[in-house]
């Protein structure tokens, strides 16, 4: 069986899943693991509140329980910046389970001394700060700002880009951010252009999580190859 990295979008907006898949297209390497992006159609249109984050845990566990072939993937990635169900899934599954929020912040911490985040709505910033505290990065986190657009509103590409550039400049100039994490998978198409405008690293969290998963999967493959050759 070929290796697979599974990315699950906990919201029901398939356009977000398509954006995540496009964001990691360059990571689909010849001979590398299959990268599969799936939509949790039972989920809300956007995971924007703590109640929706909490409800998503059970939905994700049920979705995987009904799909043993997906649950057997070599790595599972939760494609929502709030990382709903991250710790619950880690209790159930032995393979690497990654959240894009945690992965995005870890990547930013490797790129810059001071980093910030952009949220979709102001309420999400509280969850960003909680995650930062849990990860021990308070002394390096400049803070965050929101574009004040729900997940479904991100379909307005021009408006989203303008909002991202505006808050990105404030994070860089007023708050001293040396790297910026995009706090929603629905921002993925804007990463490259935003980085060019701002002149600082911009971390797309789904790419960050898939990069970490690729490292794990390919490392396991490399360690297994001498054993297969010897046999």
DRENDO-1510 file (C-alpha; in Angstrom, 1 decimal, always signed):
<recs>
REC; n; res; u; v; w
REC; 1; UNK; +0.0; +0.0; +0.0 .
REC; 2; UNK; +1.3; +3.5; -0.9 .
REC; 3; UNK; +1.8; +6.0; +1.9 .
REC; 4; UNK; -0.8; +8.6; +2.4 .
REC; 5; UNK; -1.0; +11.9; +4.3 .
REC; 6; UNK; -4.7; +12.8; +5.1 .
REC; 7; UNK; -5.8; +16.4; +5.5 .
REC; 8; UNK; -9.3; +16.8; +6.9 .
REC; 9; UNK; -11.1; +20.2; +6.6 .
REC; 10; UNK; -13.5; +20.2; +9.6 .
REC; 11; UNK; -15.8; +22.7; +7.9 .
REC; 12; UNK; -18.3; +21.9; +5.1 .
REC; 13; UNK; -17.0; +24.6; +2.7 .
REC; 14; UNK; -15.5; +22.6; -0.1 .
REC; 15; UNK; -13.8; +25.6; -1.6 .
REC; 16; UNK; -11.6; +25.8; +1.5 .
REC; 17; UNK; -10.6; +22.1; +0.9 .
REC; 18; UNK; -9.8; +22.9; -2.7 .
REC; 19; UNK; -7.6; +25.8; -1.6 .
REC; 20; UNK; -5.7; +23.6; +0.9 .
REC; 21; UNK; -5.2; +21.0; -1.8 .
REC; 22; UNK; -3.9; +23.6; -4.2 .
REC; 23; UNK; -1.6; +25.0; -1.5 .
REC; 24; UNK; +0.2; +21.6; -1.1 .
REC; 25; UNK; +0.2; +20.7; -4.8 .
REC; 26; UNK; +4.0; +21.2; -5.0 .
REC; 27; UNK; +4.5; +18.8; -2.1 .
REC; 28; UNK; +2.9; +15.9; -4.1 .
REC; 29; UNK; +6.4; +14.5; -5.0 .
REC; 30; UNK; +7.0; +11.8; -7.6 .
REC; 31; UNK; +7.2; +8.6; -5.6 .
REC; 32; UNK; +6.2; +10.4; -2.5 .
REC; 33; UNK; +3.2; +9.9; -0.2 .
REC; 34; UNK; -0.3; +10.6; -1.6 .
REC; 35; UNK; -1.7; +13.8; -0.1 .
REC; 36; UNK; -5.5; +13.5; +0.2 .
REC; 37; UNK; -7.6; +16.5; +1.2 .
REC; 38; UNK; -11.1; +15.7; +2.4 .
REC; 39; UNK; -14.1; +17.8; +3.5 .
REC; 40; UNK; -16.1; +17.1; +6.7 .
REC; 41; UNK; -19.5; +17.7; +5.1 .
REC; 42; UNK; -21.3; +17.3; +8.5 .
REC; 43; UNK; -19.3; +20.3; +9.9 .
REC; 44; UNK; -20.4; +24.0; +10.0 .
REC; 45; UNK; -19.6; +26.3; +7.0 .
REC; 46; UNK; -16.8; +27.7; +9.1 .
REC; 47; UNK; -15.2; +26.8; +12.4 .
REC; 48; UNK; -15.3; +30.3; +13.9 .
REC; 49; UNK; -16.4; +29.9; +17.5 .
REC; 50; UNK; -15.2; +27.8; +20.5 .
REC; 51; UNK; -18.6; +26.0; +20.4 .
REC; 52; UNK; -17.9; +25.0; +16.8 .
REC; 53; UNK; -14.4; +23.9; +17.7 .
REC; 54; UNK; -15.7; +21.7; +20.5 .
REC; 55; UNK; -18.4; +20.2; +18.4 .
REC; 56; UNK; -16.0; +19.4; +15.6 .
REC; 57; UNK; -14.1; +16.9; +17.8 .
REC; 58; UNK; -16.9; +14.4; +17.9 .
REC; 59; UNK; -17.6; +14.9; +14.2 .
REC; 60; UNK; -13.9; +14.2; +13.3 .
REC; 61; UNK; -13.8; +11.1; +15.4 .
REC; 62; UNK; -17.0; +9.8; +13.9 .
REC; 63; UNK; -15.8; +10.6; +10.4 .
REC; 64; UNK; -12.6; +8.6; +10.8 .
REC; 65; UNK; -14.3; +5.7; +12.6 .
REC; 66; UNK; -16.6; +5.3; +9.5 .
REC; 67; UNK; -13.6; +5.4; +7.2 .
REC; 68; UNK; -11.0; +2.9; +8.4 .
REC; 69; UNK; -9.0; +3.3; +5.2 .
REC; 70; UNK; -8.6; +7.0; +5.8 .
REC; 71; UNK; -7.9; +6.4; +9.5 .
REC; 72; UNK; -5.0; +4.2; +8.5 .
REC; 73; UNK; -3.2; +7.0; +6.8 .
REC; 74; UNK; +0.5; +7.5; +7.6 .
REC; 75; UNK; -0.3; +11.0; +9.0 .
REC; 76; UNK; -3.5; +12.8; +9.8 .
REC; 77; UNK; -3.7; +16.6; +9.6 .
REC; 78; UNK; -6.6; +18.7; +11.0 .
REC; 79; UNK; -7.1; +21.4; +8.4 .
REC; 80; UNK; -8.4; +24.2; +10.7 .
REC; 81; UNK; -6.3; +26.7; +12.5 .
REC; 82; UNK; -8.1; +26.1; +15.8 .
REC; 83; UNK; -6.9; +22.5; +15.6 .
REC; 84; UNK; -10.2; +21.0; +16.8 .
REC; 85; UNK; -9.9; +17.5; +18.1 .
REC; 86; UNK; -6.1; +17.5; +18.0 .
REC; 87; UNK; -5.5; +15.9; +21.4 .
REC; 88; UNK; -8.5; +13.6; +21.2 .
REC; 89; UNK; -7.3; +12.2; +17.9 .
REC; 90; UNK; -3.8; +11.8; +19.3 .
REC; 91; UNK; -5.2; +9.6; +22.0 .
REC; 92; UNK; -6.9; +7.4; +19.5 .
REC; 93; UNK; -4.4; +7.1; +16.6 .
REC; 94; UNK; -0.7; +6.1; +16.8 .
REC; 95; UNK; +0.5; +7.8; +13.6 .
REC; 96; UNK; +1.4; +11.5; +13.6 .
REC; 97; UNK; -1.6; +13.7; +14.1 .
REC; 98; UNK; -0.9; +17.3; +13.3 .
REC; 99; UNK; -2.9; +20.5; +13.6 .
REC; 100; UNK; -2.3; +23.3; +11.1 .
REC; 101; UNK; -2.4; +25.9; +13.8 .
REC; 102; UNK; +0.2; +24.3; +16.0 .
REC; 103; UNK; +2.3; +23.6; +12.9 .
REC; 104; UNK; +2.1; +27.1; +11.6 .
REC; 105; UNK; +3.3; +28.6; +14.9 .
REC; 106; UNK; +6.1; +26.1; +15.2 .
REC; 107; UNK; +7.3; +27.0; +11.7 .
REC; 108; UNK; +7.1; +30.8; +12.4 .
REC; 109; UNK; +9.2; +30.3; +15.5 .
REC; 110; UNK; +11.9; +28.7; +13.4 .
REC; 111; UNK; +11.9; +31.6; +10.9 .
REC; 112; UNK; +11.8; +34.7; +13.1 .
REC; 113; UNK; +12.3; +35.9; +16.7 .
REC; 114; UNK; +9.0; +37.8; +16.7 .
REC; 115; UNK; +5.9; +36.6; +14.9 .
REC; 116; UNK; +2.2; +37.4; +14.7 .
REC; 117; UNK; -1.0; +35.9; +13.3 .
REC; 118; UNK; -3.9; +37.0; +11.1 .
REC; 119; UNK; -7.4; +35.7; +12.1 .
REC; 120; UNK; -10.6; +35.7; +10.1 .
REC; 121; UNK; -12.7; +37.2; +13.0 .
REC; 122; UNK; -11.7; +38.9; +16.2 .
REC; 123; UNK; -13.1; +36.1; +18.3 .
REC; 124; UNK; -10.5; +33.7; +16.9 .
REC; 125; UNK; -7.6; +35.8; +18.3 .
REC; 126; UNK; -8.4; +34.5; +21.8 .
REC; 127; UNK; -7.9; +31.0; +20.6 .
REC; 128; UNK; -4.6; +32.1; +19.0 .
REC; 129; UNK; -3.4; +33.5; +22.3 .
REC; 130; UNK; -4.4; +30.4; +24.2 .
REC; 131; UNK; -2.5; +28.2; +21.8 .
REC; 132; UNK; +0.5; +30.5; +22.0 .
REC; 133; UNK; +0.5; +30.2; +25.8 .
REC; 134; UNK; +0.2; +26.4; +25.7 .
REC; 135; UNK; +3.2; +26.3; +23.3 .
REC; 136; UNK; +5.3; +28.6; +25.5 .
REC; 137; UNK; +5.7; +31.3; +22.8 .
REC; 138; UNK; +4.3; +34.3; +24.7 .
REC; 139; UNK; +7.6; +36.1; +24.8 .
REC; 140; UNK; +7.9; +35.8; +21.0 .
REC; 141; UNK; +4.3; +36.5; +19.9 .
REC; 142; UNK; +3.6; +40.1; +18.9 .
REC; 143; UNK; -0.1; +39.5; +18.8 .
REC; 144; UNK; -2.7; +39.2; +16.1 .
REC; 145; UNK; -5.3; +41.1; +14.1 .
REC; 146; UNK; -8.4; +40.0; +12.3 .
REC; 147; UNK; -9.6; +40.7; +8.8 .
REC; 148; UNK; -13.2; +40.5; +10.2 .
REC; 149; UNK; -14.5; +38.2; +7.4 .
REC; 150; UNK; -16.2; +34.8; +8.0 .
REC; 151; UNK; -15.0; +31.7; +6.1 .
REC; 152; UNK; -17.7; +32.0; +3.4 .
REC; 153; UNK; -16.9; +35.7; +2.8 .
REC; 154; UNK; -13.3; +34.7; +1.8 .
REC; 155; UNK; -14.7; +33.9; -1.6 .
REC; 156; UNK; -14.4; +37.6; -2.3 .
REC; 157; UNK; -10.8; +37.3; -3.3 .
REC; 158; UNK; -10.1; +41.0; -3.9 .
REC; 159; UNK; -11.6; +42.1; -0.6 .
REC; 160; UNK; -9.8; +39.4; +1.3 .
REC; 161; UNK; -6.4; +40.3; -0.3 .
REC; 162; UNK; -6.9; +44.0; +0.6 .
REC; 163; UNK; -7.8; +43.2; +4.2 .
REC; 164; UNK; -4.8; +40.8; +4.5 .
REC; 165; UNK; -2.4; +43.5; +3.2 .
REC; 166; UNK; -3.8; +46.1; +5.5 .
REC; 167; UNK; -3.5; +44.0; +8.7 .
REC; 168; UNK; -0.2; +42.6; +7.6 .
REC; 169; UNK; +1.3; +46.0; +7.3 .
REC; 170; UNK; +0.0; +46.9; +10.8 .
REC; 171; UNK; +1.5; +43.7; +12.3 .
REC; 172; UNK; +4.8; +44.4; +10.6 .
REC; 173; UNK; +5.1; +48.2; +11.2 .
REC; 174; UNK; +3.2; +48.8; +14.5 .
REC; 175; UNK; +3.7; +45.5; +16.3 .
REC; 176; UNK; +7.2; +44.5; +15.0 .
REC; 177; UNK; +6.3; +41.2; +13.4 .
REC; 178; UNK; +9.2; +39.6; +11.6 .
REC; 179; UNK; +7.0; +36.7; +10.3 .
REC; 180; UNK; +3.3; +36.3; +10.0 .
REC; 181; UNK; +1.1; +33.2; +10.3 .
REC; 182; UNK; -2.1; +33.0; +8.2 .
REC; 183; UNK; -4.7; +32.0; +10.8 .
REC; 184; UNK; -7.1; +30.3; +8.4 .
REC; 185; UNK; -6.7; +27.6; +5.7 .
REC; 186; UNK; -9.0; +29.8; +3.5 .
REC; 187; UNK; -6.2; +32.4; +3.2 .
REC; 188; UNK; -3.8; +30.0; +1.4 .
REC; 189; UNK; -4.0; +31.5; -2.1 .
REC; 190; UNK; -2.8; +34.8; -0.8 .
REC; 191; UNK; +0.5; +33.6; +0.9 .
REC; 192; UNK; +2.9; +34.3; -1.9 .
REC; 193; UNK; +1.5; +37.6; -2.9 .
REC; 194; UNK; +1.3; +38.8; +0.7 .
REC; 195; UNK; +4.9; +37.8; +1.4 .
REC; 196; UNK; +6.0; +39.8; -1.6 .
REC; 197; UNK; +4.1; +42.9; -0.5 .
REC; 198; UNK; +5.2; +42.7; +3.2 .
REC; 199; UNK; +8.8; +41.6; +2.7 .
REC; 200; UNK; +8.6; +39.2; +5.7 .
REC; 201; UNK; +8.0; +35.4; +5.8 .
REC; 202; UNK; +4.4; +34.5; +5.6 .
REC; 203; UNK; +3.5; +31.0; +6.9 .
REC; 204; UNK; +0.7; +29.1; +5.3 .
REC; 205; UNK; -0.3; +26.6; +8.0 .
REC; 206; UNK; -1.5; +23.7; +5.8 .
REC; 207; UNK; +1.8; +23.8; +4.0 .
REC; 208; UNK; +3.6; +23.9; +7.3 .
REC; 209; UNK; +1.7; +20.8; +8.6 .
REC; 210; UNK; +2.2; +18.8; +5.4 .
REC; 211; UNK; +5.9; +19.6; +5.4 .
REC; 212; UNK; +6.2; +18.2; +8.9 .
REC; 213; UNK; +4.2; +15.1; +8.0 .
REC; 214; UNK; +6.3; +14.6; +4.9 .
REC; 215; UNK; +9.4; +14.7; +7.0 .
REC; 216; UNK; +8.0; +12.0; +9.3 .
REC; 217; UNK; +6.7; +9.7; +6.6 .
REC; 218; UNK; +9.9; +9.9; +4.5 .
REC; 219; UNK; +12.1; +9.4; +7.5 .
REC; 220; UNK; +10.2; +6.2; +8.4 .
REC; 221; UNK; +10.6; +5.0; +4.8 .
REC; 222; UNK; +14.3; +5.7; +4.9 .
REC; 223; UNK; +14.8; +3.8; +8.1 .
REC; 224; UNK; +12.7; +0.9; +6.8 .
REC; 225; UNK; +14.6; +0.5; +3.5 .
REC; 226; UNK; +17.8; -1.0; +4.9 .
REC; 227; UNK; +15.6; -3.7; +6.6 .
REC; 228; UNK; +13.9; -4.5; +3.4 .
REC; 229; UNK; +17.2; -4.6; +1.5 .
REC; 230; UNK; +18.6; -7.0; +4.0 .
REC; 231; UNK; +15.6; -9.3; +3.8 .
</recs>
